[in-house]
Amino acid sequence: MYYEIGKNFYLLRSKEKDFHRNIYLKKFDNKDGTTLNMIFDPGTKLDMKDLLPFLNETIGGIKNIHIVFLSHQDPDLTANAPVVLQSAPGSILITSLDTWRLVKMYGIPEHRVKTIESFNSFTVKFKKSGQTIKFIPAKYCHFRGAAMVYDYESRILFTGDFFGGVDTRKGDGIYATEESWEGIKLFHQLYMPTNKAMKTAIEAISMLNPFPEIIAPQHGDVIKGDLVAEFMTRLMDLPVGIDIIETATTDADLVIVGLNNFFELISVNFPDVFNKMLDHFKGHADFTTPFEIKNGRITQVKISPDTALLQVADFLDSIDDEDIKISLKGILSDSLDQVGVNFSFGKEVKKKDHKSVDMDNIFDI
């Protein structure tokens, strides 16, 4: 199933429930009645069974792709690029120079590649349609060569991994709500290297005129309306990656001790719940899990302590038996209190006294 999120701007969303991929397509209407078709981060082999019908319905098939844009080098978005380029002989690839250094390992011919750095002011105007797009570098968010694309016609900003998130919003649909924030926060704290890099990217977004109405990330929910500015503001102040390592080591150690005490108690008194919790937090075995767990004990908190505890609280809230839920919350609070961490369910953690191709026919450059 696909969605139109703006004028001639389409989203194909993969079916994973915890961490899905978003593939986007933009059709630029030419003055002669034809279209120029641009695909953003075309996904993996797993997406092909849905991608081909999607392209058939929207643009008459994969052969009608003209531009493939890659936001960065990760295989979850680049793996299909060689297939698209082979299936659409007239197409070209656009990406950053740093990304190109890696994706050329797929065997993509250099003459079919244009880097974003080769365009004046990172801006492209399409001759046949008169429409304009702009590339915005997002260095180290999370890759040195990461880049975003702004479509002036739809006022949609495609951001790649930046603004992406794990799926924490309940219900159907594609648009972000307040529930989406925890997934965005978790993803960024796990995967972005430093807040300074995010601030630099957000400052570049803030300079766009007109300001984007929609943010379209490669993972997670599409962000629109007041949440665009709201989530930008929150990310400006969010510690991530090395920031967490540098500032939260002591508190993280305390949280690990408290949670392991909690695990030990419930493993004896509520073994079924304990096993479900272990499966929940280590079952995916990928970077979207907040903990590293070995032999039933937490060895590392991979995100900020407050977010990690909220993840545990969310799991407890999902338990149907109200009596068991209340008992487990009491045990968790006591276990944390014994090590000096005061946690209130539904709120942030509070700690006690711790410091813690031929381009001439396409572009007007």
MARFIKE-16565 format. One record per residue (C-alpha): residue number from 1; x, y, z. Coordinates in nm, 2 decimals, always signed. Example, Ala and Ser with C-alpha at 12.3 -4.5 7.8 and 13.67 -1.06 7.14 Angstrom:
2
(tilo 1 (+1.23 -0.45 +0.78)),
(tilo 2 (+1.37 -0.11 +0.71)),
***
This chain:
365
(tilo 1 (+0.00 +0.00 +0.00)),
(tilo 2 (+0.12 +0.35 -0.08)),
(tilo 3 (+0.02 +0.70 +0.01)),
(tilo 4 (+0.04 +1.04 -0.15)),
(tilo 5 (+0.18 +1.27 +0.12)),
(tilo 6 (+0.21 +1.58 -0.10)),
(tilo 7 (+0.16 +1.69 -0.47)),
(tilo 8 (+0.30 +1.40 -0.68)),
(tilo 9 (+0.50 +1.28 -0.37)),
(tilo 10 (+0.44 +0.92 -0.28)),
(tilo 11 (+0.54 +0.70 +0.01)),
(tilo 12 (+0.58 +0.32 +0.00)),
(tilo 13 (+0.62 +0.18 +0.35)),
(tilo 14 (+0.75 -0.17 +0.44)),
(tilo 15 (+0.54 -0.39 +0.66)),
(tilo 16 (+0.77 -0.44 +0.97)),
(tilo 17 (+0.60 -0.35 +1.29)),
(tilo 18 (+0.90 -0.24 +1.49)),
(tilo 19 (+1.13 -0.07 +1.25)),
(tilo 20 (+1.01 -0.02 +0.89)),
(tilo 21 (+1.16 +0.14 +0.58)),
(tilo 22 (+1.01 +0.43 +0.38)),
(tilo 23 (+1.07 +0.46 +0.00)),
(tilo 24 (+0.96 +0.78 -0.16)),
(tilo 25 (+0.88 +0.88 -0.52)),
(tilo 26 (+0.84 +1.23 -0.66)),
(tilo 27 (+0.68 +1.29 -1.01)),
(tilo 28 (+0.78 +1.63 -1.16)),
(tilo 29 (+0.52 +1.73 -1.42)),
(tilo 30 (+0.70 +1.86 -1.74)),
(tilo 31 (+0.55 +2.13 -1.96)),
(tilo 32 (+0.52 +1.88 -2.25)),
(tilo 33 (+0.29 +1.65 -2.05)),
(tilo 34 (+0.56 +1.40 -1.95)),
(tilo 35 (+0.70 +1.35 -1.60)),
(tilo 36 (+1.05 +1.32 -1.45)),
(tilo 37 (+1.05 +1.06 -1.18)),
(tilo 38 (+1.28 +1.06 -0.88)),
(tilo 39 (+1.30 +0.78 -0.63)),
(tilo 40 (+1.45 +0.84 -0.28)),
(tilo 41 (+1.63 +0.55 -0.10)),
(tilo 42 (+1.49 +0.26 -0.30)),
(tilo 43 (+1.53 +0.00 -0.03)),
(tilo 44 (+1.64 -0.37 -0.02)),
(tilo 45 (+1.56 -0.69 -0.21)),
(tilo 46 (+1.29 -0.75 +0.05)),
(tilo 47 (+1.10 -0.45 -0.08)),
(tilo 48 (+1.10 -0.55 -0.45)),
(tilo 49 (+0.77 -0.75 -0.43)),
(tilo 50 (+0.60 -0.43 -0.33)),
(tilo 51 (+0.82 -0.18 -0.51)),
(tilo 52 (+0.76 -0.31 -0.86)),
(tilo 53 (+0.37 -0.29 -0.84)),
(tilo 54 (+0.40 +0.05 -0.67)),
(tilo 55 (+0.61 +0.18 -0.96)),
(tilo 56 (+0.38 +0.02 -1.22)),
(tilo 57 (+0.08 +0.20 -1.07)),
(tilo 58 (+0.24 +0.54 -1.02)),
(tilo 59 (+0.47 +0.59 -1.32)),
(tilo 60 (+0.41 +0.29 -1.55)),
(tilo 61 (+0.70 +0.08 -1.43)),
(tilo 62 (+1.06 +0.08 -1.30)),
(tilo 63 (+1.19 +0.16 -1.65)),
(tilo 64 (+1.05 +0.51 -1.61)),
(tilo 65 (+1.27 +0.61 -1.31)),
(tilo 66 (+1.50 +0.90 -1.41)),
(tilo 67 (+1.68 +0.98 -1.09)),
(tilo 68 (+1.78 +0.76 -0.79)),
(tilo 69 (+1.87 +0.96 -0.48)),
(tilo 70 (+2.06 +0.80 -0.19)),
(tilo 71 (+2.07 +0.98 +0.14)),
(tilo 72 (+2.37 +0.78 +0.27)),
(tilo 73 (+2.54 +0.44 +0.22)),
(tilo 74 (+2.35 +0.19 +0.44)),
(tilo 75 (+2.24 -0.13 +0.26)),
(tilo 76 (+1.88 -0.10 +0.39)),
(tilo 77 (+1.84 +0.19 +0.14)),
(tilo 78 (+2.11 +0.13 -0.13)),
(tilo 79 (+2.07 -0.24 -0.21)),
(tilo 80 (+1.81 -0.18 -0.48)),
(tilo 81 (+2.00 +0.11 -0.65)),
(tilo 82 (+2.19 -0.11 -0.90)),
(tilo 83 (+1.87 -0.30 -1.00)),
(tilo 84 (+1.68 +0.03 -1.06)),
(tilo 85 (+1.97 +0.17 -1.26)),
(tilo 86 (+1.99 -0.14 -1.47)),
(tilo 87 (+1.61 -0.15 -1.52)),
(tilo 88 (+1.60 +0.21 -1.62)),
(tilo 89 (+1.89 +0.26 -1.87)),
(tilo 90 (+1.83 +0.64 -1.89)),
(tilo 91 (+1.84 +0.69 -1.52)),
(tilo 92 (+2.12 +0.85 -1.31)),
(tilo 93 (+2.22 +0.83 -0.95)),
(tilo 94 (+2.26 +1.14 -0.73)),
(tilo 95 (+2.43 +1.12 -0.39)),
(tilo 96 (+2.71 +1.28 -0.19)),
(tilo 97 (+3.07 +1.23 -0.28)),
(tilo 98 (+3.13 +1.04 +0.05)),
(tilo 99 (+2.84 +0.81 -0.02)),
(tilo 100 (+2.95 +0.75 -0.38)),
(tilo 101 (+3.29 +0.63 -0.25)),
(tilo 102 (+3.12 +0.34 -0.09)),
(tilo 103 (+2.82 +0.26 -0.31)),
(tilo 104 (+3.04 +0.25 -0.62)),
(tilo 105 (+3.14 -0.09 -0.48)),
(tilo 106 (+2.81 -0.22 -0.63)),
(tilo 107 (+2.97 -0.17 -0.97)),
(tilo 108 (+2.77 +0.13 -1.07)),
(tilo 109 (+2.94 +0.31 -1.37)),
(tilo 110 (+3.08 +0.65 -1.27)),
(tilo 111 (+2.93 +0.82 -1.58)),
(tilo 112 (+2.58 +0.75 -1.44)),
(tilo 113 (+2.65 +0.94 -1.12)),
(tilo 114 (+2.62 +1.30 -1.02)),
(tilo 115 (+2.73 +1.42 -0.68)),
(tilo 116 (+2.54 +1.68 -0.48)),
(tilo 117 (+2.86 +1.88 -0.44)),
(tilo 118 (+2.87 +1.94 -0.82)),
(tilo 119 (+2.56 +2.15 -0.82)),
(tilo 120 (+2.59 +2.52 -0.76)),
(tilo 121 (+2.45 +2.60 -0.41)),
(tilo 122 (+2.34 +2.24 -0.39)),
(tilo 123 (+2.04 +2.34 -0.60)),
(tilo 124 (+1.89 +2.18 -0.91)),
(tilo 125 (+1.63 +2.33 -1.15)),
(tilo 126 (+1.47 +2.09 -1.39)),
(tilo 127 (+1.45 +2.24 -1.74)),
(tilo 128 (+1.14 +2.07 -1.86)),
(tilo 129 (+0.92 +2.14 -1.55)),
(tilo 130 (+1.08 +2.45 -1.42)),
(tilo 131 (+1.07 +2.30 -1.07)),
(tilo 132 (+1.35 +2.32 -0.82)),
(tilo 133 (+1.50 +2.09 -0.55)),
(tilo 134 (+1.77 +2.16 -0.30)),
(tilo 135 (+2.02 +1.92 -0.14)),
(tilo 136 (+2.11 +1.98 +0.22)),
(tilo 137 (+2.41 +1.81 +0.37)),
(tilo 138 (+2.34 +1.65 +0.70)),
(tilo 139 (+2.70 +1.56 +0.80)),
(tilo 140 (+2.74 +1.29 +1.06)),
(tilo 141 (+2.36 +1.24 +1.09)),
(tilo 142 (+2.45 +0.97 +1.11)),
(tilo 143 (+2.71 +0.94 +0.83)),
(tilo 144 (+2.97 +1.19 +0.71)),
(tilo 145 (+2.81 +1.20 +0.37)),
(tilo 146 (+2.44 +1.20 +0.47)),
(tilo 147 (+2.22 +1.44 +0.27)),
(tilo 148 (+1.86 +1.55 +0.26)),
(tilo 149 (+1.65 +1.68 -0.03)),
(tilo 150 (+1.39 +1.96 -0.02)),
(tilo 151 (+1.12 +1.97 -0.28)),
(tilo 152 (+1.00 +2.33 -0.31)),
(tilo 153 (+0.67 +2.24 -0.49)),
(tilo 154 (+0.53 +2.01 -0.22)),
(tilo 155 (+0.74 +2.17 +0.06)),
(tilo 156 (+0.84 +1.82 +0.17)),
(tilo 157 (+1.19 +1.76 +0.31)),
(tilo 158 (+1.32 +1.41 +0.27)),
(tilo 159 (+1.57 +1.36 +0.56)),
(tilo 160 (+1.70 +1.00 +0.52)),
(tilo 161 (+1.78 +0.86 +0.87)),
(tilo 162 (+1.76 +1.21 +1.04)),
(tilo 163 (+1.42 +1.24 +1.21)),
(tilo 164 (+1.37 +0.86 +1.16)),
(tilo 165 (+1.24 +0.65 +1.44)),
(tilo 166 (+1.15 +0.31 +1.58)),
(tilo 167 (+0.77 +0.25 +1.57)),
(tilo 168 (+0.63 +0.36 +1.90)),
(tilo 169 (+0.30 +0.51 +1.78)),
(tilo 170 (+0.00 +0.29 +1.83)),
(tilo 171 (-0.26 +0.24 +1.55)),
(tilo 172 (-0.26 +0.26 +1.18)),
(tilo 173 (-0.17 +0.54 +0.95)),
(tilo 174 (+0.16 +0.70 +0.85)),
(tilo 175 (+0.17 +1.04 +1.03)),
(tilo 176 (+0.35 +1.12 +1.35)),
(tilo 177 (+0.17 +1.19 +1.67)),
(tilo 178 (+0.32 +1.27 +2.02)),
(tilo 179 (+0.35 +0.89 +2.06)),
(tilo 180 (+0.61 +0.89 +1.78)),
(tilo 181 (+0.86 +1.10 +1.98)),
(tilo 182 (+0.98 +0.82 +2.20)),
(tilo 183 (+1.07 +0.62 +1.89)),
(tilo 184 (+1.25 +0.91 +1.73)),
(tilo 185 (+1.43 +0.98 +2.06)),
(tilo 186 (+1.54 +0.62 +2.10)),
(tilo 187 (+1.66 +0.59 +1.74)),
(tilo 188 (+1.87 +0.91 +1.76)),
(tilo 189 (+2.02 +0.83 +2.09)),
(tilo 190 (+2.13 +0.50 +1.96)),
(tilo 191 (+2.24 +0.60 +1.62)),
(tilo 192 (+2.34 +0.97 +1.60)),
(tilo 193 (+2.70 +1.04 +1.71)),
(tilo 194 (+2.66 +1.38 +1.87)),
(tilo 195 (+2.41 +1.66 +1.93)),
(tilo 196 (+2.64 +1.91 +1.76)),
(tilo 197 (+2.59 +1.73 +1.43)),
(tilo 198 (+2.21 +1.74 +1.47)),
(tilo 199 (+2.21 +2.11 +1.56)),
(tilo 200 (+2.41 +2.19 +1.24)),
(tilo 201 (+2.16 +2.00 +1.03)),
(tilo 202 (+1.86 +2.16 +1.20)),
(tilo 203 (+2.01 +2.50 +1.15)),
(tilo 204 (+2.04 +2.43 +0.78)),
(tilo 205 (+1.67 +2.32 +0.77)),
(tilo 206 (+1.57 +2.64 +0.95)),
(tilo 207 (+1.72 +2.84 +0.67)),
(tilo 208 (+1.49 +2.69 +0.40)),
(tilo 209 (+1.24 +2.94 +0.26)),
(tilo 210 (+0.96 +2.85 +0.25)),
(tilo 211 (+0.99 +2.64 +0.56)),
(tilo 212 (+0.91 +2.27 +0.51)),
(tilo 213 (+0.55 +2.16 +0.59)),
(tilo 214 (+0.64 +1.79 +0.60)),
(tilo 215 (+0.94 +1.59 +0.70)),
(tilo 216 (+0.97 +1.26 +0.53)),
(tilo 217 (+1.23 +1.03 +0.70)),
(tilo 218 (+1.36 +0.69 +0.57)),
(tilo 219 (+1.23 +0.52 +0.89)),
(tilo 220 (+0.93 +0.59 +1.11)),
(tilo 221 (+0.64 +0.83 +1.07)),
(tilo 222 (+0.59 +1.12 +0.84)),
(tilo 223 (+0.60 +1.44 +1.04)),
(tilo 224 (+0.37 +1.73 +0.95)),
(tilo 225 (+0.20 +2.04 +1.10)),
(tilo 226 (+0.31 +2.18 +1.43)),
(tilo 227 (+0.52 +1.86 +1.51)),
(tilo 228 (+0.78 +1.97 +1.24)),
(tilo 229 (+0.90 +2.26 +1.45)),
(tilo 230 (+0.83 +2.08 +1.78)),
(tilo 231 (+1.04 +1.78 +1.70)),
(tilo 232 (+1.32 +2.00 +1.56)),
(tilo 233 (+1.33 +2.19 +1.88)),
(tilo 234 (+1.35 +1.87 +2.09)),
(tilo 235 (+1.63 +1.73 +1.88)),
(tilo 236 (+1.82 +2.05 +1.93)),
(tilo 237 (+1.85 +1.97 +2.30)),
(tilo 238 (+1.87 +1.59 +2.28)),
(tilo 239 (+2.19 +1.43 +2.40)),
(tilo 240 (+2.29 +1.14 +2.17)),
(tilo 241 (+2.58 +0.90 +2.11)),
(tilo 242 (+2.90 +1.03 +2.26)),
(tilo 243 (+2.71 +1.30 +2.46)),
(tilo 244 (+2.54 +1.02 +2.66)),
(tilo 245 (+2.87 +0.83 +2.71)),
(tilo 246 (+3.04 +1.15 +2.83)),
(tilo 247 (+2.77 +1.28 +3.06)),
(tilo 248 (+2.57 +0.98 +3.19)),
(tilo 249 (+2.82 +0.71 +3.28)),
(tilo 250 (+2.76 +0.72 +3.66)),
(tilo 251 (+2.38 +0.73 +3.63)),
(tilo 252 (+2.38 +0.46 +3.37)),
(tilo 253 (+2.58 +0.24 +3.61)),
(tilo 254 (+2.33 +0.30 +3.89)),
(tilo 255 (+2.04 +0.22 +3.65)),
(tilo 256 (+2.20 -0.11 +3.54)),
(tilo 257 (+2.25 -0.22 +3.91)),
(tilo 258 (+1.89 -0.13 +3.99)),
(tilo 259 (+1.74 -0.30 +3.69)),
(tilo 260 (+1.95 -0.61 +3.75)),
(tilo 261 (+1.82 -0.63 +4.10)),
(tilo 262 (+1.47 -0.59 +3.96)),
(tilo 263 (+1.54 -0.87 +3.71)),
(tilo 264 (+1.66 -1.10 +3.98)),
(tilo 265 (+1.35 -1.05 +4.19)),
(tilo 266 (+1.10 -1.10 +3.92)),
(tilo 267 (+1.29 -1.40 +3.78)),
(tilo 268 (+1.21 -1.58 +4.11)),
(tilo 269 (+0.86 -1.44 +4.17)),
(tilo 270 (+0.72 -1.38 +3.82)),
(tilo 271 (+0.93 -1.61 +3.59)),
(tilo 272 (+0.68 -1.60 +3.30)),
(tilo 273 (+0.69 -1.22 +3.30)),
(tilo 274 (+1.07 -1.22 +3.33)),
(tilo 275 (+1.11 -1.45 +3.03)),
(tilo 276 (+0.87 -1.23 +2.82)),
(tilo 277 (+1.07 -0.92 +2.92)),
(tilo 278 (+1.40 -1.08 +2.82)),
(tilo 279 (+1.25 -1.18 +2.48)),
(tilo 280 (+1.11 -0.82 +2.44)),
(tilo 281 (+1.44 -0.65 +2.50)),
(tilo 282 (+1.68 -0.88 +2.33)),
(tilo 283 (+1.47 -1.06 +2.08)),
(tilo 284 (+1.54 -0.83 +1.79)),
(tilo 285 (+1.92 -0.84 +1.84)),
(tilo 286 (+1.97 -0.52 +1.66)),
(tilo 287 (+2.06 -0.16 +1.74)),
(tilo 288 (+1.70 -0.07 +1.82)),
(tilo 289 (+1.71 -0.25 +2.16)),
(tilo 290 (+1.80 -0.02 +2.45)),
(tilo 291 (+2.01 -0.28 +2.64)),
(tilo 292 (+2.28 -0.53 +2.59)),
(tilo 293 (+2.18 -0.84 +2.79)),
(tilo 294 (+2.39 -1.15 +2.87)),
(tilo 295 (+2.28 -1.44 +3.08)),
(tilo 296 (+1.97 -1.26 +3.19)),
(tilo 297 (+2.15 -0.95 +3.31)),
(tilo 298 (+2.19 -0.61 +3.16)),
(tilo 299 (+2.56 -0.53 +3.08)),
(tilo 300 (+2.51 -0.20 +2.91)),
(tilo 301 (+2.25 +0.08 +2.86)),
(tilo 302 (+2.28 +0.19 +2.50)),
(tilo 303 (+2.07 +0.51 +2.54)),
(tilo 304 (+2.01 +0.77 +2.81)),
(tilo 305 (+1.91 +0.62 +3.15)),
(tilo 306 (+1.57 +0.81 +3.15)),
(tilo 307 (+1.47 +0.67 +2.81)),
(tilo 308 (+1.58 +0.32 +2.91)),
(tilo 309 (+1.37 +0.32 +3.22)),
(tilo 310 (+1.07 +0.45 +3.02)),
(tilo 311 (+1.11 +0.15 +2.79)),
(tilo 312 (+1.09 -0.08 +3.09)),
(tilo 313 (+0.79 +0.11 +3.22)),
(tilo 314 (+0.61 +0.09 +2.88)),
(tilo 315 (+0.66 -0.29 +2.89)),
(tilo 316 (+0.51 -0.31 +3.24)),
(tilo 317 (+0.21 -0.10 +3.13)),
(tilo 318 (+0.15 -0.36 +2.85)),
(tilo 319 (+0.08 -0.63 +3.11)),
(tilo 320 (-0.29 -0.72 +3.12)),
(tilo 321 (-0.32 -0.84 +3.48)),
(tilo 322 (-0.36 -0.53 +3.69)),
(tilo 323 (-0.25 -0.69 +4.02)),
(tilo 324 (+0.08 -0.82 +3.86)),
(tilo 325 (+0.14 -0.49 +3.69)),
(tilo 326 (+0.11 -0.30 +4.02)),
(tilo 327 (+0.34 -0.55 +4.20)),
(tilo 328 (+0.60 -0.52 +3.93)),
(tilo 329 (+0.60 -0.14 +3.93)),
(tilo 330 (+0.65 -0.15 +4.31)),
(tilo 331 (+0.94 -0.39 +4.28)),
(tilo 332 (+1.10 -0.17 +4.01)),
(tilo 333 (+1.06 +0.15 +4.22)),
(tilo 334 (+1.21 -0.02 +4.52)),
(tilo 335 (+1.50 -0.17 +4.33)),
(tilo 336 (+1.59 +0.17 +4.18)),
(tilo 337 (+1.54 +0.35 +4.51)),
(tilo 338 (+1.79 +0.12 +4.68)),
(tilo 339 (+2.06 +0.25 +4.45)),
(tilo 340 (+1.95 +0.62 +4.47)),
(tilo 341 (+1.75 +0.65 +4.15)),
(tilo 342 (+1.40 +0.79 +4.20)),
(tilo 343 (+1.17 +0.70 +3.91)),
(tilo 344 (+0.81 +0.81 +3.87)),
(tilo 345 (+0.61 +0.62 +3.61)),
(tilo 346 (+0.51 +0.83 +3.31)),
(tilo 347 (+0.78 +1.09 +3.38)),
(tilo 348 (+1.15 +1.14 +3.32)),
(tilo 349 (+1.40 +0.98 +3.55)),
(tilo 350 (+1.49 +1.19 +3.86)),
(tilo 351 (+1.82 +1.11 +4.02)),
(tilo 352 (+1.92 +1.18 +4.38)),
(tilo 353 (+2.22 +1.40 +4.43)),
(tilo 354 (+2.43 +1.24 +4.15)),
(tilo 355 (+2.64 +1.44 +3.90)),
(tilo 356 (+2.65 +1.32 +3.66)),
(tilo 357 (+2.42 +1.04 -1.77)),
(tilo 358 (+2.38 +1.36 -2.01)),
(tilo 359 (+2.30 +1.62 -1.75)),
(tilo 360 (+2.24 +1.90 -2.00)),
(tilo 361 (+1.91 +1.75 -2.10)),
(tilo 362 (+1.78 +1.74 -1.74)),
(tilo 363 (+1.93 +2.02 -1.54)),
(tilo 364 (+1.97 +2.39 -1.55)),
(tilo 365 (+2.28 +2.43 -1.33)),
***
